[in-house]
Amino acid sequence: MSTYLDALNFLAENLGMGLTDIIIILTLLGCAIFAAKELRLGLIIAFVLIGGEYVVFYLTGLPSFKALITTVMLVVALTLSLYIPHSKKYGGIV
């Protein structure tokens, strides 16, 4: 396998998923690392990356509907994250 794209195509064929599905899942897993530390930062990074993937998929002719739906879901999650208070509250006896 000479390139990462060949490796992703091989993985997609073995799992029975599309290439775009694998790319979206890998991007969301990468953004979960940022979301573990700070939820809003992880959501913003995921929104930017998935939005960029939608544009790339659309321009290259790949199926882009799932990336569009994921982008819309991230916008809703970002909107709902505005209702989470920003102050940190520590539990236990202080």
The first five atom37 places (N, CA, C, CB, O) and aatype in JSON, in Angstrom:
{
  "aatype": [12, 15, 16, 18, 10, 3, 0, 10, 2, 13, 10, 0, 6, 2, 10, 7, 12, 7, 10, 16, 3, 9, 9, 9, 9, 10, 16, 10, 10, 7, 4, 0, 9, 13, 0, 0, 11, 6, 10, 1, 10, 7, 10, 9, 9, 0, 13, 19, 10, 9, 7, 7, 6, 18, 19, 19, 13, 18, 10, 16, 7, 10, 14, 15, 13, 11, 0, 10, 9, 16, 16, 19, 12, 10, 19, 19, 0, 10, 16, 10, 15, 10, 18, 9, 14, 8, 15, 11, 11, 18, 7, 7, 9, 19],
  "atom_mask": [
    [1, 1, 1, 1, 1],
    [1, 1, 1, 1, 1],
    [1, 1, 1, 1, 1],
    [1, 1, 1, 1, 1],
    [1, 1, 1, 1, 1],
    [1, 1, 1, 1, 1],
    [1, 1, 1, 1, 1],
    [1, 1, 1, 1, 1],
    [1, 1, 1, 1, 1],
    [1, 1, 1, 1, 1],
    [1, 1, 1, 1, 1],
    [1, 1, 1, 1, 1],
    [1, 1, 1, 1, 1],
    [1, 1, 1, 1, 1],
    [1, 1, 1, 1, 1],
    [1, 1, 1, 0, 1],
    [1, 1, 1, 1, 1],
    [1, 1, 1, 0, 1],
    [1, 1, 1, 1, 1],
    [1, 1, 1, 1, 1],
    [1, 1, 1, 1, 1],
    [1, 1, 1, 1, 1],
    [1, 1, 1, 1, 1],
    [1, 1, 1, 1, 1],
    [1, 1, 1, 1, 1],
    [1, 1, 1, 1, 1],
    [1, 1, 1, 1, 1],
    [1, 1, 1, 1, 1],
    [1, 1, 1, 1, 1],
    [1, 1, 1, 0, 1],
    [1, 1, 1, 1, 1],
    [1, 1, 1, 1, 1],
    [1, 1, 1, 1, 1],
    [1, 1, 1, 1, 1],
    [1, 1, 1, 1, 1],
    [1, 1, 1, 1, 1],
    [1, 1, 1, 1, 1],
    [1, 1, 1, 1, 1],
    [1, 1, 1, 1, 1],
    [1, 1, 1, 1, 1],
    [1, 1, 1, 1, 1],
    [1, 1, 1, 0, 1],
    [1, 1, 1, 1, 1],
    [1, 1, 1, 1, 1],
    [1, 1, 1, 1, 1],
    [1, 1, 1, 1, 1],
    [1, 1, 1, 1, 1],
    [1, 1, 1, 1, 1],
    [1, 1, 1, 1, 1],
    [1, 1, 1, 1, 1],
    [1, 1, 1, 0, 1],
    [1, 1, 1, 0, 1],
    [1, 1, 1, 1, 1],
    [1, 1, 1, 1, 1],
    [1, 1, 1, 1, 1],
    [1, 1, 1, 1, 1],
    [1, 1, 1, 1, 1],
    [1, 1, 1, 1, 1],
    [1, 1, 1, 1, 1],
    [1, 1, 1, 1, 1],
    [1, 1, 1, 0, 1],
    [1, 1, 1, 1, 1],
    [1, 1, 1, 1, 1],
    [1, 1, 1, 1, 1],
    [1, 1, 1, 1, 1],
    [1, 1, 1, 1, 1],
    [1, 1, 1, 1, 1],
    [1, 1, 1, 1, 1],
    [1, 1, 1, 1, 1],
    [1, 1, 1, 1, 1],
    [1, 1, 1, 1, 1],
    [1, 1, 1, 1, 1],
    [1, 1, 1, 1, 1],
    [1, 1, 1, 1, 1],
    [1, 1, 1, 1, 1],
    [1, 1, 1, 1, 1],
    [1, 1, 1, 1, 1],
    [1, 1, 1, 1, 1],
    [1, 1, 1, 1, 1],
    [1, 1, 1, 1, 1],
    [1, 1, 1, 1, 1],
    [1, 1, 1, 1, 1],
    [1, 1, 1, 1, 1],
    [1, 1, 1, 1, 1],
    [1, 1, 1, 1, 1],
    [1, 1, 1, 1, 1],
    [1, 1, 1, 1, 1],
    [1, 1, 1, 1, 1],
    [1, 1, 1, 1, 1],
    [1, 1, 1, 1, 1],
    [1, 1, 1, 0, 1],
    [1, 1, 1, 0, 1],
    [1, 1, 1, 1, 1],
    [1, 1, 1, 1, 1]
  ],
  "atom_positions": [
    [[0.84, -1.18, 0.0], [0.0, 0.0, 0.0], [0.88, 1.24, 0.0], [-0.95, 0.0, 1.21], [1.62, 1.5, 0.95]],
    [[0.78, 1.97, -1.06], [1.71, 3.08, -1.23], [1.22, 4.37, -0.57], [1.94, 3.32, -2.69], [2.03, 5.21, -0.19]],
    [[-0.07, 4.53, -0.43], [-0.57, 5.78, 0.14], [-1.61, 5.49, 1.22], [-1.18, 6.68, -0.96], [-2.1, 4.37, 1.36]],
    [[-1.91, 6.53, 1.97], [-2.95, 6.41, 2.99], [-4.31, 6.14, 2.37], [-3.01, 7.66, 3.84], [-5.15, 5.45, 2.95]],
    [[-4.53, 6.68, 1.19], [-5.82, 6.47, 0.52], [-6.02, 5.01, 0.13], [-5.92, 7.36, -0.73], [-7.13, 4.49, 0.21]],
    [[-4.93, 4.34, -0.29], [-5.02, 2.91, -0.58], [-5.35, 2.12, 0.68], [-3.71, 2.41, -1.19], [-6.13, 1.17, 0.64]],
    [[-4.74, 2.52, 1.8], [-5.02, 1.83, 3.06], [-6.47, 2.04, 3.48], [-4.08, 2.33, 4.16], [-7.12, 1.11, 3.95]],
    [[-6.98, 3.25, 3.3], [-8.38, 3.51, 3.64], [-9.33, 2.75, 2.72], [-8.68, 5.02, 3.57], [-10.36, 2.25, 3.17]],
    [[-9.0, 2.66, 1.45], [-9.83, 1.89, 0.52], [-9.84, 0.42, 0.9], [-9.34, 2.05, -0.92], [-10.88, -0.23, 0.84]],
    [[-8.68, -0.12, 1.29], [-8.59, -1.51, 1.72], [-9.44, -1.74, 2.98], [-7.13, -1.89, 1.99], [-10.15, -2.74, 3.08]],
    [[-9.35, -0.8, 3.93], [-10.15, -0.9, 5.16], [-11.64, -0.8, 4.86], [-9.74, 0.19, 6.15], [-12.44, -1.54, 5.43]],
    [[-12.0, 0.09, 3.97], [-13.41, 0.27, 3.61], [-13.97, -0.97, 2.94], [-13.58, 1.49, 2.69], [-15.12, -1.35, 3.19]],
    [[-13.18, -1.61, 2.08], [-13.66, -2.83, 1.42], [-13.84, -3.96, 2.42], [-12.68, -3.25, 0.32], [-14.8, -4.73, 2.31]],
    [[-12.94, -4.08, 3.38], [-13.03, -5.16, 4.35], [-14.17, -4.96, 5.35], [-11.72, -5.3, 5.1], [-14.78, -5.93, 5.79]],
    [[-14.46, -3.73, 5.69], [-15.53, -3.45, 6.65], [-16.89, -3.32, 5.98], [-15.22, -2.18, 7.41], [-17.92, -3.34, 6.65]],
    [[-16.9, -3.18, 4.68], [-18.16, -3.03, 3.96], [-18.74, -1.63, 4.11], [0.0, 0.0, 0.0], [-19.95, -1.43, 3.95]],
    [[-17.9, -0.68, 4.41], [-18.34, 0.71, 4.54], [-17.77, 1.53, 3.4], [-17.91, 1.31, 5.91], [-16.83, 1.1, 2.73]],
    [[-18.34, 2.7, 3.2], [-17.82, 3.59, 2.18], [-16.59, 4.34, 2.68], [0.0, 0.0, 0.0], [-16.36, 4.46, 3.88]],
    [[-15.81, 4.83, 1.74], [-14.61, 5.58, 2.09], [-14.95, 6.84, 2.88], [-13.82, 5.94, 0.84], [-14.25, 7.19, 3.83]],
    [[-16.02, 7.51, 2.49], [-16.4, 8.73, 3.19], [-16.82, 8.43, 4.63], [-17.54, 9.44, 2.44], [-16.55, 9.23, 5.53]],
    [[-17.47, 7.29, 4.86], [-17.86, 6.92, 6.22], [-16.64, 6.73, 7.11], [-18.7, 5.64, 6.2], [-16.62, 7.19, 8.25]],
    [[-15.63, 6.07, 6.59], [-14.41, 5.82, 7.37], [-13.71, 7.14, 7.69], [-13.46, 4.88, 6.6], [-13.24, 7.33, 8.81]],
    [[-13.65, 8.05, 6.72], [-12.99, 9.34, 6.95], [-13.74, 10.14, 8.0], [-12.89, 10.15, 5.63], [-13.11, 10.75, 8.87]],
    [[-15.07, 10.15, 7.95], [-15.86, 10.88, 8.94], [-15.68, 10.28, 10.33], [-17.36, 10.87, 8.55], [-15.53, 11.02, 11.31]],
    [[-15.69, 8.95, 10.44], [-15.53, 8.3, 11.74], [-14.15, 8.59, 12.32], [-15.74, 6.78, 11.62], [-14.03, 8.88, 13.51]],
    [[-13.1, 8.52, 11.5], [-11.76, 8.81, 11.99], [-11.63, 10.27, 12.45], [-10.72, 8.51, 10.91], [-10.96, 10.55, 13.44]],
    [[-12.27, 11.18, 11.73], [-12.24, 12.59, 12.13], [-12.96, 12.8, 13.45], [-12.87, 13.47, 11.04], [-12.46, 13.52, 14.31]],
    [[-14.11, 12.18, 13.62], [-14.85, 12.33, 14.88], [-14.11, 11.69, 16.06], [-16.24, 11.71, 14.74], [-14.16, 12.21, 17.17]],
    [[-13.42, 10.58, 15.82], [-12.63, 9.97, 16.89], [-11.46, 10.87, 17.28], [-12.11, 8.59, 16.45], [-11.12, 10.97, 18.46]],
    [[-10.86, 11.52, 16.3], [-9.78, 12.46, 16.6], [-10.28, 13.67, 17.37], [0.0, 0.0, 0.0], [-9.58, 14.17, 18.25]],
    [[-11.46, 14.14, 17.05], [-12.03, 15.3, 17.75], [-12.5, 14.93, 19.15], [-13.2, 15.88, 16.95], [-12.62, 15.81, 20.0]],
    [[-12.76, 13.66, 19.4], [-13.16, 13.22, 20.74], [-12.04, 13.46, 21.75], [-13.55, 11.73, 20.73], [-12.3, 13.66, 22.93]],
    [[-10.79, 13.43, 21.28], [-9.65, 13.71, 22.17], [-9.74, 15.15, 22.67], [-8.3, 13.47, 21.44], [-9.53, 15.41, 23.85]],
    [[-10.03, 16.08, 21.78], [-10.16, 17.48, 22.18], [-11.4, 17.69, 23.04], [-10.22, 18.39, 20.95], [-11.38, 18.49, 23.98]],
    [[-12.47, 16.99, 22.73], [-13.72, 17.14, 23.48], [-13.6, 16.58, 24.89], [-14.86, 16.46, 22.74], [-14.35, 16.99, 25.78]],
    [[-12.67, 15.65, 25.11], [-12.49, 15.1, 26.45], [-11.94, 16.16, 27.39], [-11.55, 13.89, 26.41], [-12.24, 16.13, 28.59]],
    [[-11.15, 17.08, 26.88], [-10.6, 18.15, 27.73], [-11.56, 19.33, 27.83], [-9.24, 18.62, 27.16], [-11.85, 19.81, 28.93]],
    [[-12.04, 19.78, 26.7], [-12.94, 20.93, 26.66], [-14.0, 20.66, 25.6], [-12.16, 22.27, 26.35], [-13.68, 20.56, 24.42]],
    [[-15.24, 20.54, 26.01], [-16.32, 20.13, 25.11], [-16.5, 21.09, 23.95], [-17.63, 20.01, 25.89], [-16.6, 20.66, 22.8]],
    [[-16.53, 22.38, 24.24], [-16.78, 23.34, 23.17], [-15.64, 23.36, 22.16], [-16.98, 24.74, 23.75], [-15.88, 23.48, 20.96]],
    [[-14.42, 23.24, 22.63], [-13.28, 23.21, 21.72], [-13.36, 22.0, 20.8], [-11.95, 23.2, 22.52], [-13.11, 22.11, 19.6]],
    [[-13.69, 20.85, 21.35], [-13.84, 19.64, 20.54], [-14.96, 19.77, 19.52], [0.0, 0.0, 0.0], [-14.81, 19.32, 18.39]],
    [[-16.07, 20.38, 19.92], [-17.18, 20.57, 18.98], [-16.83, 21.55, 17.86], [-18.42, 21.06, 19.73], [-17.21, 21.35, 16.71]],
    [[-16.09, 22.6, 18.21], [-15.7, 23.58, 17.2], [-14.73, 22.96, 16.21], [-15.06, 24.82, 17.85], [-14.88, 23.16, 15.0]],
    [[-13.75, 22.22, 16.7], [-12.79, 21.57, 15.81], [-13.5, 20.54, 14.93], [-11.67, 20.89, 16.61], [-13.22, 20.46, 13.73]],
    [[-14.41, 19.77, 15.5], [-15.16, 18.79, 14.71], [-16.01, 19.48, 13.65], [-16.05, 17.93, 15.63], [-16.09, 19.0, 12.52]],
    [[-16.64, 20.59, 14.01], [-17.47, 21.33, 13.05], [-16.64, 21.82, 11.87], [-18.15, 22.51, 13.74], [-17.05, 21.69, 10.72]],
    [[-15.48, 22.38, 12.16], [-14.63, 22.91, 11.09], [-14.12, 21.77, 10.2], [-13.43, 23.7, 11.69], [-14.14, 21.89, 8.98]],
    [[-13.66, 20.69, 10.8], [-13.12, 19.58, 10.01], [-14.2, 18.88, 9.18], [-12.43, 18.58, 10.93], [-13.99, 18.6, 8.0]],
    [[-15.33, 18.58, 9.79], [-16.4, 17.9, 9.05], [-16.98, 18.82, 7.98], [-17.51, 17.41, 10.01], [-17.34, 18.37, 6.9]],
    [[-17.09, 20.11, 8.29], [-17.54, 21.06, 7.26], [-16.58, 21.12, 6.08], [0.0, 0.0, 0.0], [-17.01, 21.19, 4.93]],
    [[-15.29, 21.08, 6.38], [-14.29, 21.04, 5.32], [-14.36, 19.75, 4.52], [0.0, 0.0, 0.0], [-14.19, 19.75, 3.3]],
    [[-14.6, 18.65, 5.22], [-14.75, 17.37, 4.51], [-15.97, 17.39, 3.6], [-14.85, 16.21, 5.52], [-15.94, 16.84, 2.5]],
    [[-17.05, 18.01, 4.05], [-18.24, 18.11, 3.2], [-17.9, 18.85, 1.91], [-19.39, 18.83, 3.95], [-18.29, 18.42, 0.83]],
    [[-17.19, 19.95, 2.04], [-16.83, 20.73, 0.84], [-15.94, 19.91, -0.09], [-16.12, 22.03, 1.24], [-16.15, 19.9, -1.3]],
    [[-14.95, 19.21, 0.49], [-14.05, 18.39, -0.34], [-14.82, 17.25, -1.0], [-12.89, 17.83, 0.51], [-14.63, 16.98, -2.19]],
    [[-15.68, 16.58, -0.25], [-16.47, 15.49, -0.82], [-17.36, 16.0, -1.94], [-17.31, 14.8, 0.26], [-17.49, 15.36, -2.98]],
    [[-17.97, 17.15, -1.73], [-18.88, 17.72, -2.73], [-18.11, 18.08, -4.0], [-19.59, 18.96, -2.16], [-18.57, 17.8, -5.11]],
    [[-16.94, 18.71, -3.84], [-16.18, 19.14, -5.01], [-15.56, 17.98, -5.77], [-15.1, 20.1, -4.58], [-15.36, 18.07, -6.99]],
    [[-15.24, 16.89, -5.08], [-14.63, 15.75, -5.77], [-15.66, 14.77, -6.3], [-13.69, 15.03, -4.84], [-15.3, 13.83, -7.01]],
    [[-16.91, 14.96, -5.98], [-17.95, 14.08, -6.49], [-18.22, 12.86, -5.63], [0.0, 0.0, 0.0], [-18.98, 11.99, -6.03]],
    [[-17.6, 12.79, -4.45], [-17.87, 11.68, -3.54], [-19.22, 11.92, -2.86], [-16.73, 11.54, -2.48], [-19.7, 13.06, -2.83]],
    [[-19.85, 10.88, -2.32], [-21.12, 11.08, -1.61], [-20.92, 11.97, -0.39], [-21.73, 9.71, -1.19], [-20.15, 11.64, 0.52]],
    [[-21.61, 13.1, -0.37], [-21.37, 14.09, 0.68], [-22.55, 14.28, 1.62], [-21.02, 15.4, 0.06], [-22.5, 15.14, 2.49]],
    [[-23.61, 13.5, 1.47], [-24.81, 13.7, 2.28], [-24.56, 13.44, 3.76], [-25.94, 12.8, 1.78], [-25.04, 14.19, 4.61]],
    [[-23.81, 12.38, 4.08], [-23.55, 12.06, 5.49], [-22.7, 13.13, 6.15], [-22.86, 10.7, 5.6], [-22.89, 13.42, 7.33]],
    [[-21.76, 13.71, 5.41], [-20.95, 14.79, 5.97], [-21.8, 16.03, 6.22], [-19.78, 15.13, 5.03], [-21.59, 16.74, 7.2]],
    [[-22.76, 16.3, 5.34], [-23.67, 17.44, 5.54], [-24.54, 17.23, 6.78], [-24.56, 17.64, 4.3], [-24.71, 18.15, 7.58]],
    [[-25.09, 16.03, 6.94], [-25.93, 15.74, 8.1], [-25.1, 15.83, 9.39], [-26.56, 14.33, 7.98], [-25.59, 16.35, 10.39]],
    [[-23.87, 15.33, 9.36], [-23.0, 15.43, 10.54], [-22.68, 16.87, 10.86], [-21.71, 14.64, 10.32], [-22.62, 17.24, 12.04]],
    [[-22.47, 17.7, 9.85], [-22.21, 19.13, 10.08], [-23.41, 19.8, 10.73], [-21.87, 19.84, 8.75], [-23.25, 20.6, 11.65]],
    [[-24.6, 19.49, 10.27], [-25.82, 20.06, 10.85], [-25.99, 19.6, 12.3], [-27.06, 19.67, 10.02], [-26.37, 20.39, 13.16]],
    [[-25.7, 18.32, 12.57], [-25.8, 17.82, 13.95], [-24.78, 18.51, 14.86], [-25.59, 16.3, 13.99], [-25.07, 18.76, 16.02]],
    [[-23.59, 18.81, 14.34], [-22.6, 19.52, 15.14], [-23.03, 20.96, 15.42], [-21.24, 19.5, 14.44], [-22.73, 21.49, 16.49]],
    [[-23.71, 21.6, 14.47], [-24.23, 22.95, 14.72], [-25.26, 22.92, 15.85], [-24.87, 23.53, 13.43], [-25.27, 23.8, 16.71]],
    [[-26.11, 21.92, 15.84], [-27.1, 21.78, 16.92], [-26.4, 21.53, 18.25], [-28.1, 20.64, 16.62], [-26.79, 22.11, 19.27]],
    [[-25.38, 20.68, 18.26], [-24.64, 20.4, 19.5], [-23.91, 21.65, 19.99], [-23.64, 19.27, 19.28], [-23.85, 21.88, 21.2]],
    [[-23.37, 22.44, 19.07], [-22.71, 23.7, 19.48], [-23.72, 24.67, 20.07], [-22.0, 24.35, 18.28], [-23.43, 25.36, 21.05]],
    [[-24.9, 24.73, 19.49], [-25.95, 25.6, 20.03], [-26.37, 25.16, 21.43], [-27.16, 25.61, 19.09], [-26.55, 25.99, 22.32]],
    [[-26.54, 23.85, 21.61], [-26.92, 23.35, 22.93], [-25.8, 23.51, 23.95], [-27.32, 21.89, 22.83], [-26.08, 23.6, 25.15]],
    [[-24.56, 23.54, 23.5], [-23.45, 23.71, 24.45], [-23.41, 25.12, 25.03], [-22.13, 23.4, 23.77], [-22.72, 25.35, 26.02]],
    [[-24.13, 26.04, 24.42], [-24.19, 27.4, 24.99], [-24.93, 27.42, 26.33], [-24.87, 28.36, 24.01], [-24.74, 28.33, 27.13]],
    [[-25.77, 26.42, 26.56], [-26.52, 26.36, 27.81], [-25.75, 25.71, 28.94], [-27.8, 25.62, 27.59], [-26.22, 25.68, 30.08]],
    [[-24.57, 25.19, 28.66], [-23.73, 24.6, 29.7], [-22.95, 25.72, 30.36], [-22.77, 23.5, 29.12], [-22.26, 26.47, 29.67]],
    [[-23.03, 25.85, 31.68], [-22.27, 26.92, 32.34], [-20.77, 26.69, 32.16], [-22.63, 27.0, 33.85], [-20.31, 25.55, 32.16]],
    [[-20.03, 27.78, 32.02], [-18.6, 27.68, 31.75], [-17.79, 27.48, 33.02], [-18.13, 28.91, 31.02], [-16.65, 27.01, 32.96]],
    [[-18.33, 27.84, 34.17], [-17.57, 27.71, 35.4], [-17.39, 26.25, 35.78], [-18.25, 28.47, 36.54], [-18.28, 25.42, 35.59]],
    [[-16.22, 25.95, 36.31], [-15.94, 24.57, 36.71], [-16.41, 24.38, 38.16], [-14.4, 24.24, 36.56], [-16.16, 25.22, 39.03]],
    [[-17.08, 23.28, 38.38], [-17.56, 22.96, 39.72], [-16.91, 21.66, 40.13], [-19.13, 22.86, 39.77], [-17.03, 20.64, 39.44]],
    [[-16.23, 21.69, 41.23], [-15.56, 20.51, 41.71], [-16.42, 19.82, 42.76], [-14.18, 20.86, 42.28], [-16.99, 20.46, 43.64]],
    [[-16.5, 18.52, 42.65], [-17.29, 17.75, 43.61], [-16.45, 17.34, 44.8], [0.0, 0.0, 0.0], [-15.24, 17.57, 44.84]],
    [[-17.09, 16.74, 45.73], [-16.37, 16.24, 46.91], [-16.26, 17.28, 48.0], [0.0, 0.0, 0.0], [-16.86, 18.35, 47.94]],
    [[-15.49, 16.94, 48.99], [-15.31, 17.84, 50.14], [-14.1, 18.74, 49.84], [-15.09, 17.03, 51.49], [-13.01, 18.26, 49.55]],
    [[-14.34, 20.03, 49.92], [-13.25, 20.99, 49.64], [-12.97, 21.77, 50.9], [-13.62, 21.95, 48.47], [-12.09, 22.63, 50.9]]
  ]
}
